[in-house]
Amino acid sequence: MTLYPKLIVDALATVTYAGTKKNLVESQMLADTPVVAAPQSEGEPWQVSVTLLFPRDTDPFLKSTVKAAEAAIKYHCGQDVVVKIATEFKSKPRPEVGHLLPGVKNIVAVSSGKGGVGKSTVAANLAIALACLGYRVGLLDTDIFGPSVPKMFHCEDARPYAVKVDGRDLIEPIEQYGVKLLSIGFFVSPTTATLWRGGMATNALKQLIADADWGELDYFILDTPPGTSDIHLTLLQTLAITGAIIVSTPQQVALADARKGIDMYRNEKVDVPILGLVENMAWFTPAELPQNRYYIFGREGCKQLAEEMGLPLLAQIPLVQSICESGDEGAPAATKVDTATGQAFINLAQAVVTVVNRRNKEQPKTKIVETK
């Protein structure tokens, strides 16, 4: 039997690709014309080389399609034919861990031991304040189950779109107040609970990191979920975090959990530097009495913890009604740099720049936690 490329194409036309429900030829998955090599001597088999083009390297139908293509060629052309099938991809594969975000200079995780201490408020305002100082800033909402960034930045209706960058289809972050933003909240209904197992949540997080066009950034802020969880471990195994900022209120219950957050980053297997602490809701100042301070959650508890741990106290943020209202309205306090609260976050940003520069000068780059 004599083989020629048309026979191979006809054989591949009998194979259905599950991704399109059409055959390989109709799906335009033949990267080039099949190559047929005749036997060099009597008794040797014909050889067929085919290159199939898949949408991406993680295509779930890749292996089954390749097997089906090989079987179809052998069925139509003879079982003794040697079939070689190579694969190419329309979208370039995702870079390996350790080579993600090459344009990002500093990655800062904003964490808290417990919920309700204003960690997301601090992360959002810190990102905006850094942008106000002229830095290129990205903010990733890593709280898959309780995303708050879309509302705080008044872009709940925004829907990121895909862009082609260096042969890869990437998510284009939303930009607001000079900050590049991504959150799972842009992709799910704000009124529907996200009922995902841990694996689904961590895979979604990896996509927001590795499959997004973050570009060149001076600071990449991670608004992490409260406590310690799979999400934190995924971040530590995916990114070399420059340092962490721990947010707490002055009360002892919050401080006890803040210690756990500090310990997580200081663990010898993690070894991420703690850049400092932020005492949120340090005191209450009523609008009609701007000079008065009422220490309703305790006084300087976070400051004392910072001294005990040998860490910088980066800022003490007062409990002011306007901070809460501005977050709910989608115009965080840091957007109003001429106010006392806006200036407080500018001061925080300046302190963060100082400690990050010192950390980079005095300490080696953080290593990604190895997957076990």
Protein Blocks (a to p, Z undefined) as FASTA:
>chain_A
ZZdfklmmmmmmmpccfklopafklnopafbacdddddfbghiacddddddddfbfklmk
lmmmmmmmmmmmmmmnopkbccddddddfbacdddehiaoklbmbdcddddfbghkommm
mmmmmmmmmmmnopacddddfblklcfklmmnopakpccddddeehiacdddddeehiac
ddfklmmcfkbccdddfklmmmmmmmmmmmccebjafbdcddddehjdfklmmmmmmpcc
fbacddddfbfklmmmmmmmmmmmmpmklopacfbdcdehkbccdfklmmbccdfnoghk
lmmmmmmnopacfbdcdddfklmmmmmnopafklmmmbmklmmmmmmmmmmmmmmmmmmm
mpccddddddZZ
